[in-house]
Amino acid sequence: MTAPAVPVCYRHPGRETYVSCTRCGRYICPDCMREASVGFQCPECVALGQRTQRQARTAFGGSRAGRAGYVTISLIALNVIVLLVGAAMSGAGSLFGGIFSGASELHYYGSVVGPDIWVVGNNTYIQAIAGAAHYTGVDNGAVYRLLTSMFIHYGPLHLLMNMWALWVLGRVLEEQLGPWRFAMLYLLSGLGGSVAAALTQPDNLTAGASGAVFGLFAALFITLKRLGRDTSSVVPVIVINLVLTFAVPGISIAGHIGGLLVGTIVGAGLAYAPRDRRTAVQVTVFIGTALVLAMLTAMRVLLN
């Protein structure tokens, strides 16, 4: 009489096993066992269950994709790349402009970077190198500078300060809001700072991620309040940064305040959107904020 064959793992035929998947019944070895509420499951059944199971959402609609912090990392990488590209095109000396030197220093730094896309400013400036190429500003139709100026910094110290704040705030907010909500919050806050500077300080220049960072501070405070968590560690940081904004010469006051206001508006829309129509309300807040900023920009250009 022939002895019954010993079952083997369906993924590893050379391994004998008597454990089977509780869903499909196939035999699985220890390397293929996935612990379930009852018994073990095979990798395919676990993957199938994850695809058919609804993903858990945060209180603001964020998915678990935000835990990886890909948007935060990408924004930091983009800011660093812009600085390095500028240094490569204008020389290493451009990296050491004074961080608190005021508008004239940023005018010089922005001018020598090179291509039109990297030049900062609201008005028309002349490149301070051979060729004396003329670059148009926001008032002359280069509205895109309201966006590109968010990724240009005075130098390594300015960049380091903003990127450290973005790393700390971004990981928390991206996890709670999810990648696309966090990305919209960041971009709208940064644009809010640029537009505010263009409206109130037309003869000065603004650059850097500070406006967006101030918006993240506001949104963090609002989301913590919405969750009923302690905000005592956030408020002093916001107050200190506001004091420095007004006390230190050369800082774009309008840029910081504009980012803070837009971050407050967008953060409130994200945090307090009713759950039954959460995404629709949040998208409406994004679109409405973008339209207001666009109208203010158009008004600034038309009335100049």
Rosetta silent file (secondary structure, phi, psi, omega in degrees, C-alpha in Angstrom):
SEQUENCE: MTAPAVPVCYRHPGRETYVSCTRCGRYICPDCMREASVGFQCPECVALGQRTQRQARTAFGGSRAGRAGYVTISLIALNVIVLLVGAAMSGAGSLFGGIFSGASELHYYGSVVGPDIWVVGNNTYIQAIAGAAHYTGVDNGAVYRLLTSMFIHYGPLHLLMNMWALWVLGRVLEEQLGPWRFAMLYLLSGLGGSVAAALTQPDNLTAGASGAVFGLFAALFITLKRLGRDTSSVVPVIVINLVLTFAVPGISIAGHIGGLLVGTIVGAGLAYAPRDRRTAVQVTVFIGTALVLAMLTAMRVLLN
SCORE:     score description
SCORE:     0.000 S_00000001
   1 L     0.000  129.215 -176.563    0.000    0.000    0.000 S_00000001
   2 L   -81.108  132.777  179.364    1.435    3.369   -1.084 S_00000001
   3 L   -70.981  143.803  179.815    1.754    6.040    1.640 S_00000001
   4 L   -61.836  144.709 -178.549   -0.145    9.293    0.937 S_00000001
   5 L   -68.865  141.946  177.515    1.964   12.069   -0.573 S_00000001
   6 L   -78.504  127.049 -179.156    3.097   14.793    1.785 S_00000001
   7 L   -64.651  149.730  179.790    1.584   18.151    0.703 S_00000001
   8 E  -124.827  160.946  179.267    3.986   20.864   -0.411 S_00000001
   9 L   -64.020  134.764 -177.781    3.793   24.668   -0.562 S_00000001
  10 L   -69.015  -20.127  178.847    2.111   25.846   -3.743 S_00000001
  11 L   -98.055  -22.766 -179.814    4.755   28.585   -4.120 S_00000001
  12 L  -132.755   84.069 -173.516    7.738   26.489   -3.019 S_00000001
  13 L   -58.348  -19.202 -179.088    7.194   22.885   -4.247 S_00000001
  14 L   -84.192   -1.043 -176.628   10.319   21.667   -2.494 S_00000001
  15 L  -110.727  121.035  178.573    8.949   22.504    0.985 S_00000001
  16 E   -79.564  142.127 -179.043    6.641   20.074    2.767 S_00000001
  17 L  -159.895  151.559  176.196    3.845   21.568    4.863 S_00000001
  18 L  -115.960    7.911  179.584    0.519   20.672    6.409 S_00000001
  19 L   -95.267  131.575 -179.893   -0.710   24.266    6.850 S_00000001
  20 E  -120.173  155.829  178.036   -3.244   25.535    4.340 S_00000001
  21 L   -67.460  133.336 -177.748   -4.661   28.982    3.568 S_00000001
  22 L   -72.448  -12.941  179.607   -7.952   29.540    5.362 S_00000001
  23 L   -97.991  -48.766 -175.798   -9.406   31.318    2.292 S_00000001
  24 L  -106.678  -13.855  177.029   -8.326   29.269   -0.741 S_00000001
  25 L    84.650   -1.632  179.663   -7.159   26.056    0.899 S_00000001
  26 L   -74.078  147.698 -178.978   -3.754   25.931   -0.795 S_00000001
  27 E   -76.859  140.179 -177.349   -0.841   24.649    1.256 S_00000001
  28 L  -134.776  142.440  177.845    1.676   27.277    2.396 S_00000001
  29 L   -87.323  172.363 -179.309    5.112   27.061    3.999 S_00000001
  30 L   -54.954  -34.462  179.950    6.245   29.316    6.902 S_00000001
  31 L   -70.295  -21.934 -177.465    7.664   31.907    4.470 S_00000001
  32 L  -101.636   -5.366 -178.694    4.285   32.236    2.740 S_00000001
  33 L   -74.216  130.782  173.346    2.093   32.292    5.849 S_00000001
  34 E  -119.763  116.752 -175.063    0.323   35.575    6.586 S_00000001
  35 E   -62.563  132.779  178.906   -1.329   35.652    9.979 S_00000001
  36 L  -121.045  178.129  179.643   -5.084   36.268    9.805 S_00000001
  37 L   -61.375  -31.644  174.271   -7.832   36.634   12.394 S_00000001
  38 L  -131.814  115.731  177.495   -8.300   32.859   12.082 S_00000001
  39 L    71.313 -146.861 -178.470   -5.365   30.735   10.937 S_00000001
  40 E  -128.856  154.630  176.473   -3.090   31.799    8.095 S_00000001
  41 E  -124.414  157.969  177.957   -3.587   33.091    4.570 S_00000001
  42 L   -82.859  163.031 -178.345   -1.432   32.935    1.468 S_00000001
  43 H   -58.389  -37.893 -179.069    0.117   36.109   -0.021 S_00000001
  44 H   -65.223  -40.804 -179.570   -2.335   36.183   -2.963 S_00000001
  45 H   -69.512  -35.547  176.853   -5.396   36.071   -0.725 S_00000001
  46 H   -64.977  -44.750  179.165   -3.975   38.794    1.516 S_00000001
  47 H   -63.406  -39.980  178.236   -3.313   41.033   -1.514 S_00000001
  48 H   -63.548  -40.742  179.045   -6.811   40.370   -2.856 S_00000001
  49 H   -64.971  -37.210  178.890   -8.319   41.290    0.501 S_00000001
  50 H   -67.766  -34.960  179.639   -6.369   44.544    0.622 S_00000001
  51 H   -70.427  -34.750 -177.299   -7.588   45.514   -2.853 S_00000001
  52 H   -89.042  -13.174 -179.129  -11.225   44.889   -2.020 S_00000001
  53 L   -87.725  135.321  179.794  -11.070   46.415    1.466 S_00000001
  54 L   -69.706  130.969 -178.317  -11.817   50.110    1.791 S_00000001
  55 L   -70.543  142.805  176.922   -8.792   52.074    2.967 S_00000001
  56 L   -70.202  143.095 -179.687   -9.001   53.802    6.308 S_00000001
  57 L  -116.825  151.968  174.893   -9.151   57.593    6.122 S_00000001
  58 L   -78.201  178.917  179.846   -8.040   60.257    8.550 S_00000001
  59 L   -64.897  -16.478 -177.440  -10.429   62.839    9.951 S_00000001
  60 L  -110.312    7.274  177.290   -9.536   65.106    7.001 S_00000001
  61 L    95.150    2.209 -179.585   -9.814   62.514    4.239 S_00000001
  62 L   -73.550  144.286  176.578   -6.147   61.559    3.992 S_00000001
  63 L   -97.557  175.656 -178.413   -5.179   58.007    3.078 S_00000001
  64 H   -69.957   -9.895  177.323   -2.266   55.984    4.377 S_00000001
  65 H   -61.880  -26.102 -179.197   -0.295   57.043    1.277 S_00000001
  66 H   -70.512  -16.435 -178.131    0.507   60.261    3.128 S_00000001
  67 H   -65.476  -28.044 -178.031    2.549   58.409    5.729 S_00000001
  68 H   -73.302  -21.899  177.974    5.446   58.018    3.307 S_00000001
  69 L    68.922   31.898 -176.392    5.808   61.804    2.970 S_00000001
  70 H   -63.777  -37.714 -179.646    6.550   61.690   -0.762 S_00000001
  71 H   -67.102  -44.448  177.745    5.229   65.211   -1.423 S_00000001
  72 H   -58.187  -47.496 -179.578    7.276   66.682    1.427 S_00000001
  73 H   -63.534  -41.113 -179.371   10.424   64.948    0.214 S_00000001
  74 H   -65.221  -40.731  178.899    9.765   66.020   -3.392 S_00000001
  75 H   -64.734  -42.183  177.660    9.286   69.667   -2.416 S_00000001
  76 H   -62.900  -44.943  179.880   12.518   69.686   -0.438 S_00000001
  77 H   -61.064  -41.107 -179.271   14.379   68.039   -3.319 S_00000001
  78 H   -63.996  -42.552  178.535   12.990   70.588   -5.796 S_00000001
  79 H   -62.785  -41.851  179.446   14.105   73.529   -3.645 S_00000001
  80 H   -65.729  -42.915 -179.596   17.597   72.075   -3.287 S_00000001
  81 H   -61.576  -42.275  179.950   17.854   71.366   -7.022 S_00000001
  82 H   -60.455  -43.247  179.872   16.847   74.938   -7.894 S_00000001
  83 H   -63.435  -42.562 -178.435   19.566   76.320   -5.621 S_00000001
  84 H   -68.421  -38.258  177.359   22.184   74.004   -7.119 S_00000001
  85 H   -64.042  -42.719  177.967   21.137   74.808  -10.680 S_00000001
  86 H   -61.322  -40.811  179.229   21.380   78.508   -9.906 S_00000001
  87 H   -66.600  -37.901 -179.836   24.844   78.043   -8.427 S_00000001
  88 H   -66.912  -31.862 -175.948   25.976   76.037  -11.445 S_00000001
  89 H   -87.744  -26.385 -174.839   24.810   78.738  -13.844 S_00000001
  90 H  -115.978   -3.838 -179.027   26.023   81.801  -11.959 S_00000001
  91 L   102.325  151.721 -176.989   29.010   80.518  -10.001 S_00000001
  92 H   -62.557  -23.443 -179.602   29.466   79.270   -6.473 S_00000001
  93 H   -62.165  -23.787 -179.742   29.690   82.842   -5.205 S_00000001
  94 H   -70.524  -15.621  179.318   25.935   83.228   -5.663 S_00000001
  95 H   -73.363  -15.757 -171.427   25.385   80.734   -2.868 S_00000001
  96 H  -112.711   34.734  172.106   26.700   83.129   -0.273 S_00000001
  97 L   -70.445  151.803 -177.784   24.345   86.095   -0.629 S_00000001
  98 L   -69.441  129.456 -176.300   23.244   87.620    2.657 S_00000001
  99 L   -68.832  -29.805 -179.942   20.082   86.020    3.963 S_00000001
 100 L  -116.469   35.297 -174.418   18.882   89.234    5.597 S_00000001
 101 L   -81.673  -12.821  179.202   20.449   91.658    3.135 S_00000001
 102 L    95.263 -175.070 -172.336   17.179   93.124    1.900 S_00000001
 103 H   -63.370  -38.709 -175.933   15.706   93.671   -1.532 S_00000001
 104 H   -62.845  -38.768  179.681   18.887   94.917   -3.222 S_00000001
 105 H   -67.157  -42.239  179.960   20.784   91.717   -2.378 S_00000001
 106 H   -68.722  -33.885  175.607   17.976   89.518   -3.630 S_00000001
 107 H   -58.319  -46.896  179.655   17.741   91.665   -6.749 S_00000001
 108 H   -64.558  -48.126 -177.452   21.385   90.931   -7.472 S_00000001
 109 H   -61.856  -45.009 -179.581   21.114   87.253   -6.613 S_00000001
 110 H   -64.640  -32.748 -176.099   17.980   86.784   -8.658 S_00000001
 111 H   -72.035  -37.635 -172.857   19.466   88.583  -11.631 S_00000001
 112 H   -86.409    0.480 -178.831   22.651   86.559  -11.950 S_00000001
 113 L   -64.053  -41.339  176.422   20.983   83.155  -11.769 S_00000001
 114 L   132.683 -102.507 -173.399   20.531   82.998  -15.509 S_00000001
 115 L   -63.675  159.402 -177.854   17.382   81.857  -17.329 S_00000001
 116 H   -55.989  -37.814 -172.155   14.190   83.860  -17.222 S_00000001
 117 H   -64.155  -24.324 -176.400   12.387   81.265  -15.140 S_00000001
 118 H   -93.902   -8.686 -175.886   14.645   81.747  -12.141 S_00000001
 119 L   -76.520  134.995 -175.951   14.571   85.541  -12.019 S_00000001
 120 L  -102.828  153.615  170.624   12.538   86.929   -9.125 S_00000001
 121 L   135.479  161.660 -179.147   10.683   90.183   -8.902 S_00000001
 122 L   -95.047  -25.491 -175.275    7.607   92.185   -9.741 S_00000001
 123 L  -111.036 -173.286 -179.450    9.187   94.686  -12.139 S_00000001
 124 L   -87.431  132.456  179.904   11.605   94.579  -15.058 S_00000001
 125 E  -128.070  158.947  179.481   15.263   93.960  -14.217 S_00000001
 126 E  -109.523  131.082  179.934   18.462   93.769  -16.233 S_00000001
 127 L   -64.079  131.693 -173.415   20.759   90.792  -15.841 S_00000001
 128 L   -89.898   40.727  175.175   24.033   91.912  -14.224 S_00000001
 129 L  -137.399 -178.521 -175.713   26.337   89.833  -16.429 S_00000001
 130 L   -56.444  137.440  178.991   27.628   89.951  -19.992 S_00000001
 131 L   105.089  -28.119  178.200   24.902   90.485  -22.542 S_00000001
 132 L    46.564   50.627  179.888   22.668   92.607  -20.288 S_00000001
 133 L   -68.791  141.504  179.868   19.592   90.562  -21.182 S_00000001
 134 E   -94.030  134.802  178.883   16.290   92.125  -20.164 S_00000001
 135 E  -120.718  133.554  178.859   13.829   90.080  -18.157 S_00000001
 136 L   -81.993  154.452  179.766   10.212   90.991  -17.692 S_00000001
 137 L  -110.346 -169.885 -178.144    8.578   90.872  -14.289 S_00000001
 138 H   -58.433  -41.551 -178.877    5.085   90.173  -12.964 S_00000001
 139 H   -64.071  -20.575 -178.446    3.899   93.631  -13.958 S_00000001
 140 H  -105.906   17.004  174.880    4.937   92.912  -17.530 S_00000001
 141 L   107.650   -8.799 -179.293    3.195   89.580  -17.829 S_00000001
 142 L   -84.184   62.329 -175.516    5.613   87.134  -16.190 S_00000001
 143 L   -65.787  -24.390 -178.438    2.956   86.000  -13.709 S_00000001
 144 L   -59.500  -19.355 -179.138    4.588   82.597  -13.407 S_00000001
 145 H   -66.441  -20.661  174.622    7.198   84.213  -11.138 S_00000001
 146 H   -62.457  -28.368  177.511    4.617   84.224   -8.374 S_00000001
 147 H   -90.800  -48.222 -175.059    5.050   80.437   -8.421 S_00000001
 148 H   -67.368  -26.680 -179.728    8.735   80.030   -9.313 S_00000001
 149 H   -65.305  -20.008  179.035    9.816   82.543   -6.649 S_00000001
 150 H   -67.063  -18.291 -174.293    8.622   80.044   -4.014 S_00000001
 151 H  -111.048   10.827  179.282   11.532   77.777   -4.920 S_00000001
 152 L  -110.753  130.674 -179.012   14.333   80.370   -4.998 S_00000001
 153 L  -122.794  157.209 -179.827   16.360   81.109   -1.850 S_00000001
 154 L   -59.874  -39.282 -175.326   19.006   83.660   -0.921 S_00000001
 155 L   179.481 -173.288 -175.782   21.550   80.971   -0.125 S_00000001
 156 H   -57.248  -40.692 -177.535   22.198   77.756    1.847 S_00000001
 157 H   -66.489  -44.731  177.258   21.233   79.199    5.253 S_00000001
 158 H   -59.621  -44.888  179.022   17.923   80.561    3.987 S_00000001
 159 H   -62.987  -45.795 -177.477   17.218   77.243    2.282 S_00000001
 160 H   -60.058  -43.604 -179.149   18.194   75.203    5.348 S_00000001
 161 H   -62.177  -46.347 -178.810   15.878   77.141    7.646 S_00000001
 162 H   -69.621  -39.603 -177.840   12.879   76.771    5.349 S_00000001
 163 H   -71.032  -32.306  175.490   13.536   73.126    4.492 S_00000001
 164 H   -64.367  -44.236  177.641   13.905   72.166    8.142 S_00000001
 165 H   -63.308  -41.810  179.068   10.513   73.740    8.869 S_00000001
 166 H   -63.432  -39.296  179.826    9.023   72.023    5.807 S_00000001
 167 H   -64.746  -43.505 -178.150   10.407   68.651    6.915 S_00000001
 168 H   -69.470  -48.980 -177.082    8.983   68.962   10.433 S_00000001
 169 H   -74.846  -40.767 -173.885    5.587   70.356    9.431 S_00000001
 170 H   -61.869  -41.928 -178.143    5.209   68.512    6.159 S_00000001
 171 H   -62.764  -39.595 -179.458    5.474   64.997    7.534 S_00000001
 172 H   -69.318  -48.813 -176.092    2.747   65.633   10.100 S_00000001
 173 H   -70.268  -39.320  179.552    0.368   67.433    7.746 S_00000001
 174 H   -64.771  -36.128  177.418    0.881   65.117    4.788 S_00000001
 175 H   -65.258  -38.368 -178.263    0.078   62.122    6.978 S_00000001
 176 H   -79.870  -40.158 -174.213   -3.134   63.762    8.192 S_00000001
 177 H   -91.107  -25.779 -172.377   -4.270   65.412    4.953 S_00000001
 178 L    92.457  162.048 -173.396   -2.948   62.979    2.380 S_00000001
 179 H   -60.207  -51.541 -172.171   -0.591   63.805   -0.508 S_00000001
 180 H   -73.871  -34.081  176.616   -2.790   65.870   -2.848 S_00000001
 181 H   -66.207  -41.629  178.722   -4.510   67.892   -0.122 S_00000001
 182 H   -65.013  -42.200  179.765   -1.145   68.704    1.432 S_00000001
 183 H   -60.739  -42.321  179.287    0.333   69.667   -1.944 S_00000001
 184 H   -66.470  -40.064  177.140   -2.558   72.072   -2.614 S_00000001
 185 H   -59.475  -46.581 -178.268   -2.222   73.597    0.853 S_00000001
 186 H   -62.871  -50.727 -175.830    1.494   74.195    0.308 S_00000001
 187 H   -65.637  -42.325 -179.892    1.184   75.685   -3.184 S_00000001
 188 H   -67.463  -37.749  177.546   -1.781   77.932   -2.344 S_00000001
 189 H   -64.795  -43.661  178.188   -0.070   79.212    0.814 S_00000001
 190 H   -63.434  -41.855  177.166    3.086   79.986   -1.134 S_00000001
 191 H   -65.347  -36.301  177.421    1.099   81.730   -3.856 S_00000001
 192 H   -59.857  -41.219  176.909   -0.771   83.668   -1.188 S_00000001
 193 H   -66.126  -41.691  179.566    2.527   85.037    0.084 S_00000001
 194 H   -64.989  -43.885 -179.392    3.719   85.931   -3.417 S_00000001
 195 H   -66.150  -40.995  179.019    0.465   87.668   -4.339 S_00000001
 196 H   -61.467  -40.706  178.330    0.386   89.600   -1.054 S_00000001
 197 H   -66.323  -40.799  179.995    3.925   90.832   -1.688 S_00000001
 198 H   -64.854  -32.413 -178.656    3.076   91.811   -5.253 S_00000001
 199 H   -78.299  -40.333 -170.320    0.044   93.802   -4.030 S_00000001
 200 H  -105.393  -19.130 -178.593    1.569   95.612   -1.071 S_00000001
 201 L  -131.726   62.071 -173.464    5.293   95.754   -1.833 S_00000001
 202 L   -62.741  -23.033 -177.659    5.553   96.271   -5.603 S_00000001
 203 L   -95.455   -2.097  179.036    9.063   97.701   -5.435 S_00000001
 204 L  -108.663  167.750 -179.490   10.480   94.902   -3.292 S_00000001
 205 L  -113.634  147.735  176.532   11.297   91.299   -4.094 S_00000001
 206 L  -133.815  141.735 -179.467   10.142   88.180   -2.315 S_00000001
 207 L  -157.121  161.023  177.327   11.459   84.651   -2.634 S_00000001
 208 L   104.104  171.978 -176.799   11.687   81.391   -0.766 S_00000001
 209 L   -89.700    9.479 -173.608    9.330   78.905    0.827 S_00000001
 210 H   -61.039  -42.091  179.111    8.602   81.093    3.860 S_00000001
 211 H   -60.054  -44.226  178.045    5.081   82.025    2.767 S_00000001
 212 H   -64.310  -40.466  179.797    4.190   78.374    2.258 S_00000001
 213 H   -63.359  -41.621  176.492    5.788   77.428    5.594 S_00000001
 214 H   -61.605  -37.768  175.686    3.731   80.063    7.413 S_00000001
 215 H   -63.049  -37.514  177.589    0.653   78.563    5.784 S_00000001
 216 H   -66.947  -37.987  176.279    1.651   75.132    7.081 S_00000001
 217 H   -59.145  -46.495 -179.862    2.016   76.536   10.597 S_00000001
 218 H   -62.505  -44.228 -179.126   -1.518   77.922   10.431 S_00000001
 219 H   -65.247  -37.667  178.512   -2.917   74.666    9.057 S_00000001
 220 H   -63.105  -44.558  178.174   -1.152   72.613   11.733 S_00000001
 221 H   -58.702  -45.133 -177.462   -2.666   74.756   14.478 S_00000001
 222 H   -66.945  -43.350 -179.448   -6.158   74.394   12.980 S_00000001
 223 H   -66.363  -36.992  177.084   -5.929   70.633   12.461 S_00000001
 224 H   -64.715  -41.588  177.109   -4.695   70.106   16.009 S_00000001
 225 H   -62.519  -41.446 -179.452   -7.599   72.175   17.338 S_00000001
 226 H   -62.984  -34.482 -179.740  -10.018   70.180   15.193 S_00000001
 227 L   -86.302   -3.038 -179.437   -8.681   66.934   16.657 S_00000001
 228 L    73.646   26.194 -178.520   -8.828   68.320   20.190 S_00000001
 229 L   -97.735  166.735 -177.841   -5.077   68.040   20.674 S_00000001
 230 L   -70.467  130.739  179.424   -2.679   70.296   22.550 S_00000001
 231 L  -111.111   10.412 -174.936   -1.510   73.339   20.555 S_00000001
 232 L   -65.301  -23.129  179.432    0.783   74.803   23.212 S_00000001
 233 L   -85.257  -17.013 -177.202    3.899   73.798   21.284 S_00000001
 234 L   -90.436  -42.549 -174.666    2.708   75.417   18.043 S_00000001
 235 H   -57.787  -48.367 -179.868    1.505   78.835   19.219 S_00000001
 236 H   -60.095  -36.040  179.968    4.872   80.054   20.599 S_00000001
 237 H   -65.927  -42.014  177.941    6.635   79.083   17.353 S_00000001
 238 H   -63.497  -44.593 -178.706    4.108   81.034   15.279 S_00000001
 239 H   -62.969  -44.810 -179.727    4.394   84.052   17.582 S_00000001
 240 H   -61.180  -43.286  179.890    8.209   83.996   17.504 S_00000001
 241 H   -66.932  -33.965  176.122    8.248   83.797   13.718 S_00000001
 242 H   -67.952  -40.520  177.390    5.787   86.680   13.458 S_00000001
 243 H   -61.871  -44.520  178.552    7.946   88.793   15.769 S_00000001
 244 H   -63.808  -35.206  179.361   11.023   88.032   13.663 S_00000001
 245 H   -58.479  -41.872 -178.231    9.071   88.895   10.528 S_00000001
 246 H   -87.009  -23.581 -173.179    8.464   92.450   11.765 S_00000001
 247 H   -90.979  -31.204 -174.392   11.725   92.890   13.686 S_00000001
 248 L   -92.300  124.123  178.910   14.365   91.677   11.224 S_00000001
 249 L   -63.503  147.763  174.207   15.107   94.008    8.277 S_00000001
 250 L    89.821   -6.850  178.769   14.847   92.616    4.766 S_00000001
 251 L   -86.803  139.445  179.464   12.145   90.018    5.466 S_00000001
 252 L   -76.375   99.742 -179.638    9.049   90.149    3.277 S_00000001
 253 H   -62.219  -47.373 -178.947    6.318   90.958    5.804 S_00000001
 254 H   -61.546  -38.282  179.633    3.570   90.702    3.218 S_00000001
 255 H   -62.207  -41.974  179.265    4.899   87.367    1.989 S_00000001
 256 H   -70.345  -46.491 -178.259    4.761   85.835    5.448 S_00000001
 257 H   -66.500  -39.654  177.944    1.393   87.296    6.409 S_00000001
 258 H   -61.514  -43.388  177.240   -0.129   86.382    3.049 S_00000001
 259 H   -63.764  -39.408  179.715    0.978   82.782    3.425 S_00000001
 260 H   -64.254  -43.177 -179.234   -0.332   82.678    6.975 S_00000001
 261 H   -65.946  -45.778  179.659   -3.764   84.015    5.962 S_00000001
 262 H   -65.847  -39.958  176.639   -4.157   81.654    3.011 S_00000001
 263 H   -61.675  -35.894  177.255   -2.972   78.721    5.122 S_00000001
 264 H   -65.632  -46.001 -178.806   -5.586   79.632    7.726 S_00000001
 265 H   -64.580  -50.218 -178.470   -8.382   79.752    5.153 S_00000001
 266 H   -67.158  -40.970  178.964   -7.402   76.559    3.369 S_00000001
 267 H   -61.257  -40.459  178.195   -6.590   74.769    6.632 S_00000001
 268 H   -65.658  -39.754  177.863  -10.013   75.620    8.039 S_00000001
 269 H   -64.174  -37.725  178.084  -11.678   74.357    4.868 S_00000001
 270 H   -70.479  -40.583 -172.689   -9.775   71.086    5.091 S_00000001
 271 H   -78.512  -35.288 -171.483  -10.337   70.580    8.802 S_00000001
 272 L  -109.350   13.177  174.752  -14.004   71.545    9.137 S_00000001
 273 L   -65.654  132.230 -179.607  -15.454   70.190    5.892 S_00000001
 274 L   -61.444  141.330 -171.395  -18.506   68.029    6.763 S_00000001
 275 H   -63.731  -35.505 -175.554  -17.729   64.354    6.449 S_00000001
 276 H   -70.021  -20.397  175.596  -20.672   63.477    4.185 S_00000001
 277 H  -137.784   40.182 -172.640  -19.449   65.883    1.479 S_00000001
 278 H   -59.751  -53.422 -176.164  -15.880   66.376    2.645 S_00000001
 279 H   -62.693  -41.400 -179.621  -14.034   66.072   -0.667 S_00000001
 280 H   -61.947  -42.824  179.696  -16.490   68.323   -2.529 S_00000001
 281 H   -67.040  -42.882 -179.200  -16.167   71.075    0.087 S_00000001
 282 H   -63.685  -42.627  177.845  -12.376   70.795    0.198 S_00000001
 283 H   -64.248  -38.627  177.256  -12.071   70.992   -3.592 S_00000001
 284 H   -61.566  -40.797  177.682  -14.395   74.019   -3.560 S_00000001
 285 H   -62.954  -43.365  178.315  -12.114   75.704   -1.013 S_00000001
 286 H   -60.277  -50.610 -176.702   -9.074   75.006   -3.206 S_00000001
 287 H   -65.173  -43.563  179.706  -10.729   76.335   -6.352 S_00000001
 288 H   -61.449  -43.575  178.728  -12.216   79.355   -4.582 S_00000001
 289 H   -64.150  -42.949  179.138   -8.886   80.324   -3.019 S_00000001
 290 H   -62.903  -40.067  179.478   -7.075   79.919   -6.341 S_00000001
 291 H   -65.950  -40.818  178.423   -9.667   82.090   -8.118 S_00000001
 292 H   -62.694  -44.809  178.919   -9.375   84.846   -5.510 S_00000001
 293 H   -63.388  -38.448  178.294   -5.577   84.846   -5.843 S_00000001
 294 H   -65.080  -41.585  179.271   -5.905   84.914   -9.633 S_00000001
 295 H   -66.381  -39.693  177.661   -8.284   87.870   -9.500 S_00000001
 296 H   -64.533  -38.620  177.878   -5.988   89.774   -7.145 S_00000001
 297 H   -65.023  -45.145  178.666   -3.058   89.113   -9.469 S_00000001
 298 H   -61.012  -41.067  178.539   -5.036   90.290  -12.480 S_00000001
 299 H   -62.746  -40.247  179.934   -6.067   93.422  -10.624 S_00000001
 300 H   -63.772  -42.760 -178.190   -2.435   94.107   -9.703 S_00000001
 301 H   -69.819  -43.235 -176.609   -1.283   93.750  -13.316 S_00000001
 302 H   -68.517  -34.817 -176.326   -4.168   95.776  -14.809 S_00000001
 303 H   -88.145   -4.915 -179.257   -3.888   98.628  -12.329 S_00000001
 304 L   -68.800    0.000    0.000   -0.119   98.956  -12.582 S_00000001
